[in-house]
Amino acid sequence: MPLNILGYGKVIAAGITTAIWMIEEMNASEPFEVDGRKFEICAMPSPDFHMVNFMFKEAGNTFLEKQNQLNKRIYELCAFAAGRSYTNDFLTSSTSLTFEEYGDNPQNFCRDTGFSDQEWQKVHSLYVLRAAIMTHCLRDKQHFADFWIELRNIFEGKLQQLIDEENKLSHSKQKITI
């Protein structure tokens, strides 16, 4: 298959367009409310070709380490390594945007999402999720709108799963200390 607009280039172009739509939807999205807690989804402003870098942020959280732990756990729930990937309705990859590799460039995104410069200087790492948009099927606006609704439901389910785990762990610790 040629790498121009007649071949794979068409898929790449559609992926870039859809990645831009995905970023716009994520950044305009209403927060998720799960068990009385609110979570925002924040996407980096420009896609890397068809890759969308994003993270979930709990409302009111100002600690970058806690932020990184949240997204690491979501990754674990959505990763191929979680087992039985064919039953997982959302698969993602992740990366750490570290000072060693990116300098202070991630600091701007940290600022945009409510973290202080001091917090960036203390942690020097931001853990983000990555989604590869590699389909021409979402290039249709209506298909994309339908997909986004389903994806929001999946995200809400993953956040519910995370909170259920936290509640179970908290309840277990209370039993041990009693």
TORPA-861194 format. One record per residue: residue in three letters; x, y, z of N, C-alpha, C, O in turn. Coordinates in steps of 0.05 Angstrom, whole numbers, padded with zeros to 5 digits, always signed. Layout:
ALAXYZXYZXYZXYZ/...
//
This chain:
MET+00017-00023+00000+00000+00000+00000+00018+00025+00000+00037+00026+00016/PRO+00013+00044-00017+00030+00068-00019+00026+00085+00006+00005+00085+00018/LEU+00046+00101+00012+00045+00119+00035+00034+00146+00028+00037+00165+00044/ASN+00023+00150+00005+00012+00175-00003-00018+00176+00003-00029+00158+00016/ILE-00032+00196-00007-00061+00200-00003-00078+00178-00015-00101+00175-00007/LEU-00066+00162-00033-00081+00140-00045-00079+00114-00027-00093+00095-00032/GLY-00061+00114-00008-00057+00091+00009-00059+00097+00038-00079+00108+00048/TYR-00038+00090+00052-00037+00093+00081-00039+00122+00089-00048+00128+00111/GLY-00030+00140+00072-00032+00169+00078-00060+00178+00084-00064+00196+00100/LYS-00079+00165+00071-00108+00171+00076-00116+00164+00104-00130+00179+00118/VAL-00106+00141+00114-00112+00133+00141-00098+00152+00161-00110+00159+00181/ILE-00073+00159+00156-00059+00178+00173-00073+00204+00175-00077+00215+00196/ALA-00081+00215+00152-00095+00241+00151-00121+00240+00167-00128+00258+00182/ALA-00136+00218+00163-00161+00215+00178-00156+00213+00208-00171+00224+00224/GLY-00134+00199+00215-00127+00196+00244-00120+00223+00256-00127+00228+00279/ILE-00106+00239+00242-00098+00266+00252-00123+00283+00256-00126+00296+00277/THR-00140+00283+00236-00165+00299+00239-00182+00289+00262-00191+00305+00278/THR-00185+00263+00265-00201+00252+00287-00187+00257+00314-00201+00262+00334/ALA-00161+00257+00315-00146+00263+00340-00152+00292+00348-00155+00297+00372/ILE-00153+00310+00329-00159+00338+00335-00188+00340+00347-00192+00354+00366/TRP-00206+00326+00334-00234+00325+00345-00235+00314+00373-00249+00325+00390/MET-00219+00293+00378-00219+00280+00404-00208+00300+00425-00220+00302+00447/ILE-00187+00314+00419-00176+00333+00438-00196+00355+00444-00200+00363+00467/GLU-00210+00365+00423-00230+00386+00427-00252+00376+00445-00261+00391+00463/GLU-00262+00351+00441-00283+00340+00457-00274+00337+00486-00288+00343+00505/MET-00250+00326+00489-00240+00322+00516-00238+00348+00532-00246+00349+00555/ASN-00226+00368+00519-00222+00393+00533-00248+00409+00538-00248+00427+00555/ALA-00268+00403+00522-00294+00417+00526-00314+00401+00543-00336+00410+00549/SER-00305+00377+00550-00323+00358+00564-00330+00367+00592-00314+00378+00606/GLU-00354+00361+00599-00363+00366+00627-00348+00346+00645-00342+00324+00636/PRO-00343+00354+00670-00330+00335+00688-00347+00310+00692-00371+00310+00690/PHE-00333+00288+00698-00347+00263+00706-00353+00265+00735-00336+00273+00751/GLU-00377+00257+00743-00385+00256+00771-00389+00227+00779-00407+00214+00768/VAL-00372+00217+00797-00374+00189+00804-00372+00188+00835-00353+00196+00847/ASP-00393+00177+00847-00395+00174+00876-00388+00200+00891-00374+00200+00911/GLY-00399+00222+00881-00394+00248+00894-00368+00261+00888-00362+00283+00899/ARG-00351+00249+00872-00325+00260+00865-00326+00269+00836-00340+00257+00819/LYS-00311+00290+00830-00311+00301+00802-00283+00297+00790-00263+00301+00803/PHE-00283+00289+00765-00259+00285+00750-00261+00299+00723-00281+00296+00709/GLU-00240+00314+00717-00239+00327+00690-00221+00309+00673-00204+00294+00682/ILE-00225+00312+00647-00207+00299+00628-00193+00322+00614-00206+00341+00604/CYS-00167+00321+00613-00150+00343+00601-00132+00331+00580-00117+00312+00585/ALA-00134+00342+00556-00117+00332+00534-00096+00354+00527-00102+00378+00529/MET-00073+00344+00519-00052+00363+00510-00062+00376+00484-00077+00362+00469/PRO-00056+00401+00479-00069+00416+00458-00064+00407+00429-00081+00412+00412/SER-00043+00394+00423-00037+00386+00395-00030+00357+00394-00014+00347+00410/PRO-00042+00342+00375-00036+00314+00373-00008+00309+00361+00001+00326+00345/ASP+00004+00288+00368+00029+00279+00356+00021+00260+00334+00018+00236+00340/PHE+00017+00270+00310+00005+00255+00288-00023+00246+00297-00040+00263+00301/HIS-00027+00220+00302-00053+00210+00309-00054+00203+00339-00073+00190+00348/MET-00034+00211+00354-00033+00204+00383-00044+00227+00399-00038+00250+00396/VAL-00062+00220+00418-00074+00239+00436-00063+00233+00464-00066+00211+00474/ASN-00050+00253+00476-00040+00251+00503-00060+00265+00522-00068+00288+00517/PHE-00069+00251+00542-00089+00262+00560-00086+00251+00588-00071+00232+00593/MET-00101+00262+00606-00101+00253+00634-00128+00259+00647-00143+00277+00638/PHE-00133+00245+00668-00156+00251+00685-00146+00266+00709-00124+00260+00719/LYS-00161+00285+00719-00153+00301+00742-00177+00304+00760-00198+00312+00752/GLU-00172+00296+00785-00194+00299+00805-00196+00328+00813-00176+00341+00818/ALA-00221+00338+00813-00226+00366+00820-00214+00372+00848-00218+00357+00866/GLY-00200+00394+00850-00188+00402+00875-00160+00391+00880-00147+00401+00899/ASN-00151+00372+00865-00125+00361+00870-00103+00380+00860-00104+00389+00837/THR-00084+00386+00877-00062+00404+00870-00035+00390+00872-00014+00402+00869/PHE-00036+00364+00878-00011+00348+00882-00005+00331+00857-00021+00313+00850/LEU+00017+00337+00845+00024+00323+00820+00030+00293+00824+00023+00277+00807/GLU+00041+00286+00847+00046+00258+00852+00020+00242+00854+00017+00220+00843/LYS+00000+00254+00867-00026+00241+00869-00039+00239+00841-00052+00220+00835/GLN-00035+00260+00826-00045+00261+00798-00033+00238+00782-00047+00224+00768/ASN-00007+00234+00784+00007+00213+00770-00003+00186+00779-00005+00168+00762/GLN-00008+00182+00804-00018+00156+00814-00045+00150+00803-00051+00127+00796/LEU-00063+00170+00801-00089+00167+00790-00088+00157+00761-00101+00137+00754/ASN-00072+00170+00745-00070+00162+00717-00055+00136+00713-00060+00121+00694/LYS-00036+00130+00730-00022+00104+00729-00042+00082+00734-00042+00061+00720/ARG-00060+00085+00754-00080+00064+00760-00100+00062+00737-00108+00039+00730/ILE-00108+00084+00725-00126+00082+00702-00113+00067+00679-00125+00051+00666/TYR-00087+00073+00675-00072+00059+00655-00073+00029+00660-00078+00013+00642/GLU-00068+00021+00685-00068-00007+00692-00094-00020+00687-00095-00044+00680/LEU-00116-00005+00690-00143-00016+00684-00148-00018+00654-00166-00034+00646/CYS-00134-00003+00639-00139-00001+00610-00117-00011+00592-00117-00006+00568/ALA-00098-00025+00604-00074-00033+00589-00077-00062+00579-00092-00078+00590/PHE-00063-00068+00558-00062-00095+00547-00053-00115+00569-00063-00137+00570/ALA-00035-00106+00586-00024-00123+00607-00044-00130+00629-00039-00147+00645/ALA-00067-00116+00629-00087-00121+00649-00100-00148+00645-00115-00158+00662/GLY-00094-00161+00622-00105-00188+00617-00131-00187+00601-00146-00167+00603/ARG-00135-00207+00586-00160-00210+00570-00167-00184+00556-00189-00173+00559/SER-00149-00175+00539-00153-00149+00526-00178-00149+00509-00190-00127+00504/TYR-00187-00172+00499-00211-00173+00483-00236-00167+00498-00257-00161+00487/THR-00235-00168+00525-00258-00161+00542-00256-00132+00552-00275-00122+00564/ASN-00233-00119+00548-00230-00091+00557-00240-00073+00535-00232-00074+00512/ASP-00258-00055+00542-00271-00038+00522-00255-00013+00515-00263+00002+00498/PHE-00232-00009+00529-00215+00013+00522-00186+00005+00529-00180-00001+00552/LEU-00169+00005+00509-00140+00000+00513-00125+00025+00508-00130+00040+00489/THR-00105+00030+00525-00089+00054+00522-00060+00048+00529-00053+00027+00540/SER-00043+00066+00521-00015+00065+00529-00010+00090+00547-00029+00105+00552/SER+00014+00093+00555+00020+00116+00573+00049+00124+00570+00065+00109+00557/THR+00056+00147+00581+00083+00155+00581+00087+00175+00604+00068+00188+00613/SER+00111+00178+00613+00118+00198+00633+00133+00220+00619+00154+00215+00606/LEU+00123+00244+00622+00136+00268+00611+00155+00278+00633+00147+00293+00650/THR+00180+00270+00631+00199+00276+00653+00217+00299+00645+00221+00306+00622/PHE+00228+00312+00666+00246+00334+00662+00271+00324+00646+00281+00339+00629/GLU+00280+00300+00653+00304+00290+00640+00301+00288+00609+00320+00293+00594/GLU+00277+00281+00600+00272+00278+00572+00261+00303+00558+00268+00308+00535/TYR+00245+00318+00572+00230+00340+00560+00237+00368+00571+00226+00388+00562/GLY+00256+00369+00590+00262+00394+00603+00237+00404+00618+00222+00388+00629/ASP+00233+00430+00618+00210+00442+00632+00185+00445+00614+00166+00458+00622/ASN+00186+00433+00590+00164+00436+00572+00137+00426+00583+00117+00439+00579/PRO+00136+00404+00598+00110+00395+00609+00099+00414+00630+00076+00412+00637/GLN+00116+00432+00640+00107+00451+00661+00084+00468+00651+00066+00474+00666/ASN+00084+00475+00625+00062+00491+00614+00035+00477+00616+00015+00488+00624/PHE+00035+00451+00609+00011+00435+00611+00002+00432+00640-00021+00433+00647/CYS+00022+00429+00658+00016+00427+00687+00002+00453+00696-00018+00452+00710/ARG+00013+00475+00688+00001+00501+00695-00028+00503+00684-00046+00510+00699/ASP-00031+00495+00659-00058+00496+00646-00078+00479+00661-00102+00485+00660/THR-00069+00458+00674-00088+00440+00688-00088+00444+00718-00099+00428+00733/GLY-00077+00466+00727-00080+00474+00755-00058+00466+00774-00062+00468+00799/PHE-00035+00458+00765-00013+00451+00782+00006+00475+00783+00012+00488+00763/SER+00017+00480+00807+00035+00502+00810+00063+00496+00799+00070+00473+00795/ASP+00078+00517+00794+00106+00513+00785+00122+00498+00806+00140+00482+00799/GLN+00116+00504+00831+00131+00491+00853+00125+00461+00853+00143+00445+00858/GLU+00101+00453+00846+00094+00425+00845+00109+00411+00822+00119+00389+00825/TRP+00111+00424+00799+00126+00413+00777+00156+00411+00785+00168+00390+00779/GLN+00167+00431+00798+00195+00431+00805+00201+00409+00826+00222+00397+00826/LYS+00181+00402+00842+00185+00381+00862+00184+00353+00850+00200+00336+00857/VAL+00165+00348+00831+00161+00321+00820+00176+00317+00794+00186+00295+00789/HIS+00177+00338+00777+00191+00337+00751+00182+00313+00733+00198+00303+00718/SER+00157+00306+00735+00146+00284+00718+00116+00286+00717+00103+00292+00737/LEU+00105+00282+00694+00076+00282+00690+00069+00256+00675+00078+00252+00653/TYR+00052+00240+00687+00044+00214+00675+00018+00219+00659-00002+00228+00670/VAL+00019+00213+00633-00004+00217+00616-00012+00191+00602+00005+00174+00598/LEU-00037+00190+00595-00047+00167+00579-00045+00175+00549-00044+00198+00542/ARG-00043+00154+00532-00040+00159+00504-00060+00142+00489-00063+00118+00494/ALA-00074+00154+00470-00092+00139+00453-00084+00143+00424-00080+00166+00414/ALA-00082+00121+00409-00076+00122+00380-00102+00122+00365-00117+00103+00367/ILE-00106+00142+00349-00130+00144+00333-00123+00135+00305-00112+00151+00289/MET-00127+00110+00299-00118+00098+00274-00141+00086+00258-00139+00063+00249/THR-00162+00100+00255-00184+00090+00239-00196+00112+00222-00198+00135+00230/HIS-00204+00105+00199-00218+00124+00181-00248+00124+00187-00262+00141+00177/CYS-00257+00105+00203-00285+00102+00208-00297+00125+00225-00321+00131+00223/LEU-00280+00138+00241-00290+00160+00257-00288+00187+00243-00294+00208+00255/ARG-00281+00187+00219-00278+00212+00203-00305+00225+00198-00306+00249+00192/ASP-00326+00209+00199-00353+00219+00196-00362+00232+00223-00359+00219+00244/LYS-00372+00256+00222-00379+00271+00247-00399+00256+00264-00397+00256+00288/GLN-00419+00244+00251-00439+00230+00267-00428+00205+00280-00434+00199+00303/HIS-00411+00190+00265-00398+00167+00277-00381+00175+00301-00380+00162+00321/PHE-00366+00197+00297-00349+00207+00318-00366+00215+00343-00359+00209+00365/ALA-00388+00229+00338-00405+00238+00360-00416+00213+00376-00417+00214+00400/ASP-00424+00193+00361-00433+00168+00374-00411+00155+00390-00415+00146+00413/PHE-00387+00154+00378-00364+00142+00391-00357+00158+00417-00351+00145+00437/TRP-00358+00184+00416-00351+00200+00439-00370+00195+00462-00361+00193+00485/ILE-00396+00192+00457-00415+00185+00478-00408+00159+00491-00408+00156+00515/GLU-00402+00139+00474-00395+00112+00485-00368+00114+00500-00366+00101+00521/LEU-00349+00129+00490-00324+00131+00504-00327+00145+00531-00314+00136+00550/ARG-00343+00165+00533-00349+00178+00559-00360+00158+00579-00353+00158+00602/ASN-00378+00140+00569-00390+00120+00587-00368+00100+00596-00368+00092+00619/ILE-00350+00093+00578-00328+00075+00585-00310+00089+00606-00303+00076+00626/PHE-00303+00114+00602-00286+00128+00621-00300+00130+00648-00287+00126+00669/GLU-00325+00135+00648-00340+00137+00674-00339+00109+00688-00336+00108+00712/GLY-00342+00088+00672-00340+00061+00684-00312+00055+00696-00310+00043+00717/LYS-00291+00064+00682-00264+00060+00692-00260+00076+00718-00247+00066+00737/LEU-00270+00101+00719-00268+00117+00743-00284+00104+00766-00274+00104+00789/GLN-00307+00093+00760-00323+00079+00780-00307+00055+00791-00307+00050+00815/GLN-00295+00040+00773-00279+00017+00781-00256+00025+00800-00251+00012+00820/LEU-00243+00047+00793-00221+00058+00809-00231+00066+00837-00219+00059+00857/ILE-00254+00080+00838-00265+00088+00864-00274+00064+00880-00270+00063+00905/ASP-00286+00044+00867-00294+00020+00881-00270+00006+00894-00272-00003+00917/GLU-00248+00005+00879-00223-00006+00890-00213+00009+00915-00206-00003+00935/GLU-00214+00036+00912-00205+00052+00935-00223+00048+00959-00213+00046+00982/ASN-00249+00047+00955-00268+00043+00977-00264+00015+00990-00265+00013+01014/LYS-00259-00005+00974-00254-00032+00984-00229-00032+01001-00228-00044+01023/LEU-00208-00020+00991-00182-00019+01005-00186-00003+01031-00176-00012+01052/SER-00199+00019+01030-00204+00036+01054-00220+00020+01075-00214+00021+01099/HIS-00241+00006+01066-00257-00010+01084-00241-00033+01096-00244-00039+01120/SER-00224-00045+01080-00207-00067+01090-00188-00056+01111-00183-00070+01131/LYS-00176-00033+01107-00158-00021+01127-00172-00015+01153-00161-00018+01175/GLN-00197-00006+01151-00212+00000+01175-00217-00025+01191-00216-00024+01216/LYS-00223-00047+01178-00227-00072+01192-00202-00081+01207-00203-00092+01229/ILE-00179-00077+01194-00153-00086+01206-00147-00069+01231-00137-00080+01251/THR-00152-00043+01230-00145-00026+01253-00165-00027+01276-00159-00016+01297/ILE-00187-00039+01272-00208-00040+01293-00201-00060+01314-00216-00064+01334/
//
